């Protein structure tokens, strides 16, 4: 068996960004990776714009206050017609409104009285955002992953459609004769498939459902998963038992196995392979094991395929234990836990089938081989991006 770090390195070496692109509406583009920078189509602002409510004046005429001006008009944001402002005159302007020809500064309304007397001098350009001060035509204004802020920028420059990288296509297959949507006493429901679909919601997910531990059915289902996918994720059937048929079936279909078996609890039977441009992840069938392996291995690979960094989706922090943790003599433990601030609370560990404890977890605590951890010990915690984004960790 290899270490977690060695497994991640092997996966990282096979990860590369998808280069194919597609054109989509801006309102569907949040979280997508731009294929090229979005560029401004005109100046911003397109005119000299008032930066606050006040009076547009000639700056030189505000020297030696107080000074009185004749108000010749009122200009709201979006005004098309602008009054002529001659010497000794001023025009009322709202924030965001164009300042009229003949003026070069704005006296804030707080520094005036009556109709209108200025109480402070202003310099040329003061309280005015000059045309083109923010952006010039052709400037690159947005690139990378489209955040809400970058969506706003694209809208500001008229990019109602954007060219983005194609999303990864992921096929998900849950294996096991014991799985059933309407289980009898000897069967269980499939929780791994829905969990993986939720974890991989940023990709185009093809749910292949479940398949029994039978060679012919498994070969047909895995063949469908390899056809047209960038990533195939399976659960179950990767251990060493008589009915663990996933690895030999994958190899018969042309998959080269790079990793099989990791010094990890839970998740020891994890498998990773490739078939041409398709990456294959064989996860253990127990839900906690499947989740741990998805966070450690699958999501970092999918992030690179989507144009992000391998380490972007799993944050590392140090925290102090509020309870003790026992080590494994053979494998590093990566256990669901609850992080609040700089404290980490171990959660009850009943088995790697204990999906219910996951509802209370927002991170993992790592326990190295042979090192028992006492209450108050400083430990490394791994925080999945989905939890870090919600705050409180």
KEMILO-912050 format. One record per residue (C-alpha): chain; z, y, x. Coordinates in nm, 4 decimals, always signed. Each point is the difference from the previous one (the first is absolute). Example, Ala and Ser with C-alpha at 12.3 -4.5 7.8 and 13.67 -1.06 7.14 Angstrom:
REM residues 2
+-----+----------+----------+----------+
| mol |       up |    north |     east |
+-----+----------+----------+----------+
|   A |  +0.7800 |  -0.4500 |  +1.2300 |
|   A |  -0.0660 |  +0.3440 |  +0.1370 |
+-----+----------+----------+----------+
***
This chain:
REM residues 393
+-----+----------+----------+----------+
| mol |       up |    north |     east |
+-----+----------+----------+----------+
|   A |  +0.0000 |  +0.0000 |  +0.0000 |
|   A |  -0.0620 |  +0.3559 |  +0.1060 |
|   A |  +0.2095 |  +0.3128 |  -0.0504 |
|   A |  -0.0488 |  +0.2579 |  -0.2738 |
|   A |  -0.1320 |  +0.2459 |  +0.2589 |
|   A |  -0.2516 |  -0.2508 |  +0.1348 |
|   A |  -0.1209 |  -0.0760 |  -0.3512 |
|   A |  -0.0380 |  +0.3687 |  -0.0806 |
|   A |  -0.1907 |  +0.0577 |  +0.3253 |
|   A |  -0.2393 |  -0.2840 |  -0.0814 |
|   A |  -0.0611 |  +0.1502 |  -0.3448 |
|   A |  -0.0365 |  +0.3519 |  +0.1388 |
|   A |  -0.2743 |  -0.1180 |  +0.2368 |
|   A |  -0.2086 |  -0.1176 |  -0.2970 |
|   A |  +0.0505 |  +0.3150 |  -0.2076 |
|   A |  -0.2691 |  +0.2660 |  -0.0272 |
|   A |  -0.0897 |  +0.2664 |  -0.2552 |
|   A |  -0.2651 |  -0.0545 |  -0.2650 |
|   A |  -0.3033 |  +0.2212 |  +0.0703 |
|   A |  -0.1821 |  -0.0328 |  -0.3319 |
|   A |  +0.0232 |  +0.3088 |  -0.2201 |
|   A |  -0.0285 |  +0.0973 |  -0.3634 |
|   A |  -0.0203 |  +0.3234 |  -0.1982 |
|   A |  +0.2733 |  +0.0441 |  -0.2617 |
|   A |  +0.1379 |  +0.2782 |  -0.2252 |
|   A |  +0.2795 |  +0.2034 |  +0.1547 |
|   A |  +0.2425 |  -0.0894 |  -0.2786 |
|   A |  -0.0260 |  -0.3675 |  +0.1024 |
|   A |  +0.0325 |  +0.0632 |  +0.3739 |
|   A |  +0.3757 |  +0.0329 |  +0.0552 |
|   A |  +0.1046 |  -0.2241 |  +0.2895 |
|   A |  -0.3564 |  -0.0747 |  +0.1064 |
|   A |  -0.1302 |  +0.0577 |  +0.3538 |
|   A |  -0.2679 |  +0.2653 |  +0.0384 |
|   A |  -0.3067 |  -0.1279 |  +0.1805 |
|   A |  -0.0664 |  +0.3452 |  +0.1476 |
|   A |  +0.1725 |  +0.3391 |  -0.0094 |
|   A |  -0.0422 |  +0.2059 |  -0.3158 |
|   A |  -0.1378 |  +0.3445 |  +0.0888 |
|   A |  +0.0417 |  +0.3374 |  -0.1664 |
|   A |  -0.2945 |  +0.1262 |  -0.2032 |
|   A |  +0.1004 |  +0.3696 |  +0.0204 |
|   A |  +0.2632 |  +0.2368 |  +0.1320 |
|   A |  +0.3571 |  -0.0212 |  -0.1249 |
|   A |  +0.0946 |  +0.2414 |  -0.1275 |
|   A |  -0.3521 |  +0.1091 |  -0.0938 |
|   A |  +0.1183 |  +0.3633 |  -0.0219 |
|   A |  +0.2782 |  +0.2197 |  +0.1350 |
|   A |  +0.2891 |  -0.1159 |  -0.2195 |
|   A |  +0.3292 |  +0.1639 |  -0.0935 |
|   A |  +0.2911 |  -0.2025 |  +0.1347 |
|   A |  +0.2504 |  +0.1465 |  -0.2465 |
|   A |  +0.0263 |  +0.2196 |  -0.3067 |
|   A |  -0.0301 |  +0.3675 |  +0.0834 |
|   A |  -0.2448 |  +0.2857 |  +0.0546 |
|   A |  -0.3167 |  -0.0156 |  +0.2079 |
|   A |  -0.0262 |  +0.3155 |  +0.2126 |
|   A |  -0.1387 |  +0.1419 |  +0.3220 |
|   A |  +0.2707 |  -0.0871 |  +0.2520 |
|   A |  -0.0360 |  +0.3273 |  +0.1899 |
|   A |  +0.0877 |  +0.1923 |  -0.3189 |
|   A |  +0.3433 |  -0.1671 |  -0.0292 |
|   A |  +0.1350 |  +0.1654 |  +0.3164 |
|   A |  +0.3028 |  +0.2297 |  -0.0373 |
|   A |  +0.1257 |  -0.1389 |  -0.3336 |
|   A |  +0.0604 |  +0.0692 |  -0.2780 |
|   A |  -0.3647 |  +0.0548 |  -0.0915 |
|   A |  -0.1479 |  +0.0341 |  -0.3494 |
|   A |  -0.3270 |  -0.1661 |  -0.1102 |
|   A |  -0.2114 |  +0.0107 |  -0.3127 |
|   A |  -0.0431 |  -0.3486 |  -0.1473 |
|   A |  -0.3659 |  -0.0614 |  -0.0869 |
|   A |  +0.0103 |  -0.3584 |  -0.1269 |
|   A |  +0.1753 |  -0.3333 |  -0.0298 |
|   A |  -0.1478 |  -0.3127 |  +0.1630 |
|   A |  +0.1050 |  -0.3493 |  -0.1045 |
|   A |  -0.0782 |  -0.3235 |  +0.1826 |
|   A |  -0.3539 |  -0.1026 |  -0.0850 |
|   A |  -0.1175 |  +0.3544 |  -0.0759 |
|   A |  -0.3757 |  +0.0446 |  +0.0328 |
|   A |  -0.0233 |  +0.3815 |  -0.0253 |
|   A |  +0.1937 |  +0.2058 |  +0.2548 |
|   A |  +0.0736 |  +0.3724 |  -0.0347 |
|   A |  -0.1046 |  +0.2517 |  +0.2623 |
|   A |  +0.3067 |  +0.1195 |  +0.1871 |
|   A |  -0.0412 |  +0.3419 |  +0.1556 |
|   A |  +0.2323 |  +0.1899 |  +0.2337 |
|   A |  +0.3384 |  +0.0686 |  -0.1612 |
|   A |  -0.0440 |  -0.2840 |  -0.2494 |
|   A |  +0.1381 |  -0.3527 |  -0.0360 |
|   A |  -0.0702 |  -0.3055 |  -0.2141 |
|   A |  +0.2561 |  -0.2440 |  -0.1384 |
|   A |  -0.0682 |  -0.3565 |  +0.1248 |
|   A |  +0.1527 |  -0.3327 |  -0.0937 |
|   A |  +0.0683 |  -0.2668 |  +0.2604 |
|   A |  -0.3267 |  -0.1827 |  +0.0663 |
|   A |  -0.2189 |  +0.2820 |  -0.1295 |
|   A |  -0.2800 |  +0.1514 |  +0.2115 |
|   A |  +0.0847 |  +0.3361 |  +0.1474 |
|   A |  -0.2610 |  +0.2653 |  -0.0883 |
|   A |  -0.2420 |  +0.1687 |  +0.2406 |
|   A |  +0.1503 |  +0.2991 |  +0.1736 |
|   A |  +0.3450 |  -0.1578 |  +0.0385 |
|   A |  +0.1381 |  -0.2013 |  +0.2906 |
|   A |  +0.3665 |  -0.0732 |  -0.0790 |
|   A |  +0.2400 |  -0.0721 |  -0.2842 |
|   A |  +0.3308 |  +0.1787 |  -0.0545 |
|   A |  +0.2382 |  -0.2483 |  -0.1691 |
|   A |  +0.1124 |  +0.1080 |  -0.3455 |
|   A |  +0.3623 |  -0.0123 |  +0.1220 |
|   A |  -0.0851 |  +0.2853 |  +0.2398 |
|   A |  -0.1354 |  +0.2299 |  -0.2712 |
|   A |  +0.1272 |  +0.1956 |  -0.2950 |
|   A |  -0.1476 |  +0.1773 |  -0.2968 |
|   A |  -0.3790 |  +0.0212 |  -0.0426 |
|   A |  -0.0187 |  -0.0200 |  +0.2982 |
|   A |  +0.1964 |  +0.1187 |  +0.3010 |
|   A |  +0.0164 |  -0.2142 |  +0.3129 |
|   A |  +0.3371 |  -0.0195 |  +0.1751 |
|   A |  -0.1098 |  -0.1741 |  +0.3222 |
|   A |  -0.2933 |  +0.0147 |  +0.2375 |
|   A |  -0.2243 |  -0.3033 |  +0.0428 |
|   A |  -0.2353 |  -0.0909 |  +0.2820 |
|   A |  -0.3682 |  -0.0791 |  -0.0420 |
|   A |  -0.0355 |  -0.3576 |  -0.1273 |
|   A |  +0.3650 |  -0.0272 |  -0.1018 |
|   A |  +0.0594 |  -0.2260 |  -0.3023 |
|   A |  -0.3706 |  -0.0875 |  -0.0048 |
|   A |  -0.1499 |  -0.3405 |  +0.0796 |
|   A |  -0.3392 |  +0.0828 |  +0.1504 |
|   A |  -0.3158 |  -0.1776 |  -0.1099 |
|   A |  -0.0435 |  -0.3194 |  +0.2045 |
|   A |  +0.3516 |  +0.0188 |  +0.1434 |
|   A |  +0.0747 |  -0.3579 |  -0.1018 |
|   A |  -0.3335 |  -0.1800 |  +0.0298 |
|   A |  -0.3616 |  +0.0739 |  +0.0973 |
|   A |  -0.3067 |  -0.1833 |  -0.1332 |
|   A |  -0.0496 |  -0.3303 |  +0.1812 |
|   A |  +0.3611 |  -0.0281 |  +0.1198 |
|   A |  +0.1481 |  -0.3517 |  -0.0250 |
|   A |  +0.2790 |  +0.0287 |  -0.2554 |
|   A |  +0.0991 |  -0.3607 |  -0.0788 |
|   A |  -0.0236 |  -0.3295 |  +0.1836 |
|   A |  +0.1889 |  -0.3267 |  +0.0174 |
|   A |  +0.1883 |  -0.1466 |  -0.2944 |
|   A |  -0.0186 |  +0.2096 |  -0.3160 |
|   A |  +0.3505 |  +0.1200 |  -0.0800 |
|   A |  +0.0697 |  +0.2217 |  -0.3050 |
|   A |  -0.0192 |  +0.3011 |  +0.2329 |
|   A |  -0.3415 |  -0.1038 |  +0.1316 |
|   A |  -0.1208 |  -0.0653 |  -0.3549 |
|   A |  +0.0917 |  +0.3625 |  -0.0764 |
|   A |  -0.1965 |  +0.1163 |  +0.3038 |
|   A |  -0.3058 |  -0.1994 |  -0.1039 |
|   A |  +0.0163 |  +0.1555 |  -0.3449 |
|   A |  +0.0333 |  +0.3461 |  +0.1546 |
|   A |  -0.3272 |  -0.0429 |  +0.1903 |
|   A |  -0.1891 |  -0.1509 |  -0.2911 |
|   A |  +0.0005 |  -0.3626 |  +0.1153 |
|   A |  +0.0208 |  -0.1641 |  -0.3423 |
|   A |  -0.1356 |  -0.3198 |  +0.1553 |
|   A |  +0.0931 |  -0.1322 |  +0.3438 |
|   A |  -0.1326 |  -0.2703 |  +0.2312 |
|   A |  +0.2718 |  -0.2515 |  +0.0878 |
|   A |  +0.0279 |  -0.3299 |  +0.1802 |
|   A |  -0.0310 |  -0.3043 |  -0.2236 |
|   A |  +0.3331 |  -0.1542 |  -0.0915 |
|   A |  +0.0853 |  -0.3446 |  +0.1389 |
|   A |  -0.0899 |  -0.2887 |  -0.2303 |
|   A |  +0.2927 |  -0.2408 |  -0.0203 |
|   A |  +0.0003 |  -0.3433 |  -0.1626 |
|   A |  +0.3405 |  -0.1422 |  -0.0996 |
|   A |  +0.0554 |  -0.3710 |  -0.0631 |
|   A |  +0.3292 |  -0.1711 |  -0.0867 |
|   A |  +0.0091 |  -0.3712 |  +0.0805 |
|   A |  +0.2323 |  -0.2654 |  -0.1384 |
|   A |  -0.0152 |  -0.2718 |  -0.2653 |
|   A |  +0.3405 |  +0.1224 |  -0.1181 |
|   A |  -0.1388 |  +0.3366 |  -0.1182 |
|   A |  -0.0683 |  +0.0587 |  -0.3689 |
|   A |  -0.0170 |  +0.2979 |  -0.2350 |
|   A |  +0.1795 |  -0.2115 |  -0.2617 |
|   A |  +0.2259 |  -0.2139 |  +0.2177 |
|   A |  +0.1558 |  -0.3257 |  -0.1050 |
|   A |  +0.3375 |  -0.1032 |  +0.1357 |
|   A |  -0.1489 |  -0.1155 |  +0.3315 |
|   A |  -0.2130 |  +0.3133 |  +0.0557 |
|   A |  +0.0437 |  +0.3683 |  +0.0860 |
|   A |  -0.1915 |  +0.3195 |  -0.0761 |
|   A |  -0.2181 |  +0.1709 |  +0.2591 |
|   A |  +0.1810 |  +0.3141 |  +0.1181 |
|   A |  -0.1800 |  +0.0275 |  +0.3352 |
|   A |  -0.3389 |  +0.0908 |  -0.1460 |
|   A |  +0.1215 |  +0.2983 |  -0.2049 |
|   A |  +0.2202 |  +0.1126 |  +0.2906 |
|   A |  -0.2921 |  -0.0050 |  +0.2452 |
|   A |  -0.2262 |  +0.1840 |  -0.2441 |
|   A |  +0.2638 |  +0.2725 |  -0.0289 |
|   A |  +0.0537 |  +0.0202 |  +0.3762 |
|   A |  -0.3755 |  +0.0238 |  +0.0610 |
|   A |  -0.0715 |  +0.2402 |  -0.2844 |
|   A |  -0.1795 |  +0.2380 |  +0.2379 |
|   A |  -0.2697 |  -0.2619 |  +0.0565 |
|   A |  -0.2543 |  -0.1630 |  -0.2314 |
|   A |  +0.1913 |  -0.3152 |  -0.0923 |
|   A |  -0.1648 |  -0.3141 |  -0.1357 |
|   A |  +0.2682 |  -0.2236 |  -0.1484 |
|   A |  -0.1181 |  -0.3596 |  +0.0329 |
|   A |  +0.3005 |  -0.1278 |  -0.1936 |
|   A |  +0.1601 |  -0.3311 |  +0.0897 |
|   A |  -0.1307 |  -0.3296 |  +0.1324 |
|   A |  +0.1642 |  -0.3432 |  +0.0239 |
|   A |  +0.0734 |  -0.1768 |  +0.3280 |
|   A |  -0.3189 |  -0.2054 |  -0.0263 |
|   A |  -0.2610 |  +0.0054 |  +0.2752 |
|   A |  -0.3134 |  +0.0483 |  -0.2089 |
|   A |  +0.1440 |  +0.2716 |  -0.2244 |
|   A |  +0.1535 |  +0.1778 |  +0.2985 |
|   A |  -0.3270 |  -0.0058 |  +0.1959 |
|   A |  -0.1888 |  +0.1496 |  -0.2957 |
|   A |  +0.2591 |  +0.2758 |  -0.0544 |
|   A |  +0.0269 |  +0.0910 |  +0.3681 |
|   A |  -0.3795 |  +0.0060 |  +0.0250 |
|   A |  -0.0137 |  +0.2523 |  -0.2836 |
|   A |  +0.2664 |  +0.2078 |  +0.1725 |
|   A |  -0.1916 |  +0.0109 |  +0.3274 |
|   A |  -0.3199 |  +0.1050 |  -0.1757 |
|   A |  -0.0237 |  +0.3791 |  -0.0130 |
|   A |  +0.3572 |  +0.0836 |  +0.1014 |
|   A |  +0.1214 |  +0.1947 |  +0.3002 |
|   A |  +0.3424 |  -0.1624 |  -0.0260 |
|   A |  +0.1065 |  -0.3293 |  -0.1576 |
|   A |  +0.3724 |  -0.0444 |  -0.0694 |
|   A |  +0.1385 |  -0.3364 |  -0.1071 |
|   A |  +0.3540 |  -0.1078 |  -0.0809 |
|   A |  +0.1363 |  -0.3511 |  +0.0409 |
|   A |  -0.1379 |  -0.3069 |  +0.1706 |
|   A |  +0.0359 |  +0.1158 |  +0.3632 |
|   A |  +0.2979 |  -0.2077 |  +0.1144 |
|   A |  -0.0157 |  -0.3501 |  +0.1535 |
|   A |  +0.0381 |  -0.2154 |  -0.3107 |
|   A |  -0.2386 |  -0.2607 |  -0.1354 |
|   A |  -0.1323 |  +0.2386 |  -0.2672 |
|   A |  -0.0216 |  +0.3075 |  +0.2247 |
|   A |  -0.3788 |  +0.0042 |  -0.0011 |
|   A |  -0.0805 |  +0.3674 |  +0.0534 |
|   A |  -0.0529 |  -0.0049 |  +0.3778 |
|   A |  -0.2269 |  -0.3075 |  +0.0194 |
|   A |  -0.1990 |  +0.1231 |  -0.2981 |
|   A |  -0.0438 |  +0.3451 |  +0.1534 |
|   A |  -0.1085 |  -0.1513 |  +0.3303 |
|   A |  -0.2523 |  -0.2205 |  -0.1804 |
|   A |  -0.1389 |  +0.3216 |  -0.1521 |
|   A |  -0.0451 |  +0.1558 |  +0.3460 |
|   A |  +0.3219 |  +0.1989 |  +0.0370 |
|   A |  +0.1313 |  +0.0395 |  +0.3543 |
|   A |  +0.3809 |  -0.0088 |  -0.0004 |
|   A |  +0.1601 |  +0.2495 |  +0.2406 |
|   A |  +0.3639 |  -0.0299 |  -0.1114 |
|   A |  +0.1848 |  -0.2814 |  -0.1740 |
|   A |  +0.3773 |  +0.0005 |  +0.0232 |
|   A |  +0.2181 |  +0.3000 |  +0.0862 |
|   A |  +0.3603 |  +0.0255 |  +0.1197 |
|   A |  +0.0912 |  +0.1652 |  -0.3290 |
|   A |  +0.2479 |  -0.0693 |  -0.2783 |
|   A |  -0.1239 |  +0.0089 |  -0.2688 |
|   A |  -0.3705 |  -0.0498 |  +0.0696 |
|   A |  -0.0192 |  -0.2639 |  +0.2752 |
|   A |  -0.3211 |  -0.1750 |  -0.1270 |
|   A |  -0.2059 |  +0.3234 |  -0.0070 |
|   A |  -0.3689 |  -0.0453 |  +0.0855 |
|   A |  -0.2665 |  +0.2488 |  +0.1075 |
|   A |  -0.3653 |  -0.0714 |  +0.0664 |
|   A |  -0.3488 |  +0.1470 |  -0.0196 |
|   A |  -0.3400 |  -0.1099 |  -0.1253 |
|   A |  -0.2561 |  +0.2520 |  +0.1187 |
|   A |  +0.1147 |  +0.3356 |  -0.1399 |
|   A |  +0.2452 |  -0.1565 |  -0.2447 |
|   A |  +0.3688 |  -0.0072 |  +0.0925 |
|   A |  +0.2058 |  -0.2816 |  -0.1501 |
|   A |  +0.3765 |  +0.0162 |  -0.0528 |
|   A |  +0.1796 |  -0.3169 |  -0.1024 |
|   A |  +0.3454 |  +0.0930 |  -0.1292 |
|   A |  +0.2856 |  -0.2363 |  -0.0814 |
|   A |  +0.0450 |  -0.0746 |  -0.3692 |
|   A |  +0.3551 |  +0.1248 |  -0.0413 |
|   A |  -0.0087 |  +0.3591 |  -0.1301 |
|   A |  +0.2348 |  +0.1588 |  +0.2550 |
|   A |  -0.1921 |  -0.1648 |  +0.2842 |
|   A |  -0.3283 |  +0.1190 |  -0.1506 |
|   A |  +0.1298 |  +0.3556 |  -0.0318 |
|   A |  +0.1387 |  +0.0130 |  +0.3552 |
|   A |  -0.3278 |  -0.1304 |  +0.1446 |
|   A |  -0.2018 |  +0.2448 |  -0.2100 |
|   A |  +0.2008 |  +0.2945 |  +0.1309 |
|   A |  -0.0018 |  -0.1178 |  +0.3616 |
|   A |  -0.3575 |  -0.1231 |  +0.0241 |
|   A |  -0.2305 |  +0.0498 |  -0.2999 |
|   A |  +0.0610 |  +0.3652 |  -0.0888 |
|   A |  -0.0311 |  +0.1268 |  +0.3611 |
|   A |  -0.3367 |  -0.1801 |  +0.0297 |
|   A |  -0.1142 |  +0.1373 |  -0.3387 |
|   A |  +0.1033 |  +0.3501 |  +0.1113 |
|   A |  -0.2338 |  -0.0188 |  +0.2992 |
|   A |  -0.2827 |  -0.1297 |  -0.2192 |
|   A |  +0.0565 |  +0.3029 |  -0.2232 |
|   A |  -0.0186 |  +0.2353 |  +0.2998 |
|   A |  +0.3697 |  +0.0501 |  +0.0682 |
|   A |  +0.2283 |  -0.1111 |  +0.2830 |
|   A |  +0.1449 |  -0.3504 |  +0.0368 |
|   A |  +0.3532 |  +0.1422 |  +0.0276 |
|   A |  -0.0328 |  +0.2530 |  -0.2820 |
|   A |  +0.1311 |  -0.2259 |  -0.2760 |
|   A |  +0.3261 |  -0.1284 |  +0.1510 |
|   A |  +0.2480 |  +0.2597 |  +0.1236 |
|   A |  +0.2723 |  -0.0837 |  +0.2530 |
|   A |  +0.3501 |  +0.1472 |  -0.0123 |
|   A |  +0.3440 |  -0.0687 |  +0.1432 |
|   A |  +0.2957 |  -0.0312 |  -0.2387 |
|   A |  +0.3527 |  -0.1437 |  -0.0148 |
|   A |  +0.0923 |  -0.3149 |  -0.1893 |
|   A |  +0.2481 |  +0.0164 |  -0.2862 |
|   A |  +0.0523 |  -0.3771 |  +0.0282 |
|   A |  -0.0486 |  -0.2815 |  +0.2514 |
|   A |  -0.3131 |  -0.2124 |  +0.0503 |
|   A |  -0.0368 |  -0.3412 |  +0.1609 |
|   A |  -0.2857 |  -0.0804 |  +0.2371 |
|   A |  -0.2349 |  -0.2964 |  +0.0066 |
|   A |  +0.0010 |  -0.2111 |  +0.3204 |
|   A |  -0.3799 |  -0.0342 |  -0.0012 |
|   A |  -0.1635 |  +0.2890 |  -0.1869 |
|   A |  +0.0376 |  +0.3718 |  -0.0400 |
|   A |  +0.1246 |  +0.0807 |  -0.3488 |
|   A |  -0.1661 |  +0.2769 |  -0.2023 |
|   A |  +0.2171 |  +0.0351 |  -0.3072 |
|   A |  -0.0330 |  +0.2222 |  -0.3081 |
|   A |  +0.2638 |  +0.2707 |  +0.0001 |
|   A |  +0.0913 |  +0.3317 |  -0.1575 |
|   A |  -0.0149 |  +0.3150 |  +0.2149 |
|   A |  +0.1682 |  +0.3257 |  -0.1000 |
|   A |  -0.0018 |  +0.2747 |  +0.2602 |
|   A |  +0.1170 |  -0.1539 |  +0.3282 |
|   A |  +0.1758 |  -0.2976 |  -0.1616 |
|   A |  -0.1533 |  -0.3387 |  -0.0767 |
|   A |  +0.1485 |  -0.2405 |  -0.2521 |
|   A |  -0.0796 |  -0.3724 |  +0.0406 |
|   A |  -0.0983 |  -0.1661 |  -0.3269 |
|   A |  +0.1019 |  -0.3494 |  -0.1131 |
|   A |  -0.2238 |  -0.2569 |  +0.1657 |
|   A |  -0.0328 |  -0.2998 |  -0.2308 |
|   A |  -0.3425 |  -0.1311 |  +0.1070 |
|   A |  -0.3539 |  +0.1134 |  +0.0739 |
|   A |  -0.0752 |  -0.0750 |  -0.3661 |
|   A |  +0.2477 |  +0.2676 |  -0.1125 |
|   A |  -0.2439 |  +0.2534 |  -0.1443 |
|   A |  +0.2795 |  +0.1640 |  -0.2006 |
|   A |  +0.1800 |  +0.1480 |  +0.3007 |
|   A |  -0.3219 |  +0.1828 |  +0.0906 |
|   A |  +0.0558 |  +0.2367 |  -0.2932 |
|   A |  +0.2908 |  +0.1519 |  +0.1946 |
|   A |  -0.1675 |  +0.0128 |  +0.3427 |
|   A |  -0.1832 |  +0.2954 |  +0.1543 |
|   A |  -0.0139 |  -0.1150 |  +0.3634 |
|   A |  +0.0503 |  -0.2912 |  +0.2377 |
|   A |  +0.2655 |  -0.0441 |  +0.2643 |
|   A |  -0.0944 |  -0.1955 |  +0.3121 |
|   A |  +0.2405 |  -0.2449 |  +0.1616 |
|   A |  -0.1029 |  -0.1296 |  +0.3415 |
|   A |  +0.0281 |  -0.3673 |  +0.0900 |
|   A |  +0.3602 |  -0.0984 |  +0.0756 |
|   A |  +0.1527 |  +0.3478 |  -0.0507 |
|   A |  +0.2529 |  +0.0105 |  -0.2846 |
|   A |  +0.0486 |  +0.3539 |  -0.1278 |
|   A |  +0.3412 |  +0.1364 |  -0.1015 |
|   A |  +0.0668 |  +0.2673 |  -0.2584 |
|   A |  -0.0650 |  +0.3423 |  +0.1555 |
|   A |  -0.2580 |  -0.1305 |  +0.2474 |
|   A |  -0.3053 |  +0.2170 |  +0.0607 |
|   A |  -0.3131 |  -0.1880 |  -0.1052 |
|   A |  -0.3745 |  +0.0462 |  -0.0325 |
|   A |  -0.1274 |  +0.0345 |  -0.3551 |
|   A |  -0.3629 |  -0.0165 |  -0.1118 |
|   A |  -0.0895 |  +0.2184 |  -0.2991 |
|   A |  -0.3242 |  -0.0696 |  -0.1880 |
|   A |  -0.2010 |  +0.3137 |  -0.0650 |
|   A |  +0.0268 |  -0.0445 |  -0.3788 |
|   A |  +0.3784 |  +0.0357 |  +0.0197 |
|   A |  +0.0029 |  +0.2812 |  +0.2576 |
|   A |  -0.2289 |  +0.2035 |  -0.2283 |
|   A |  +0.2569 |  -0.0160 |  -0.2804 |
|   A |  +0.2719 |  +0.1606 |  +0.2129 |
|   A |  +0.3657 |  -0.0981 |  +0.0136 |
|   A |  -0.0402 |  -0.2310 |  +0.3000 |
+-----+----------+----------+----------+
***
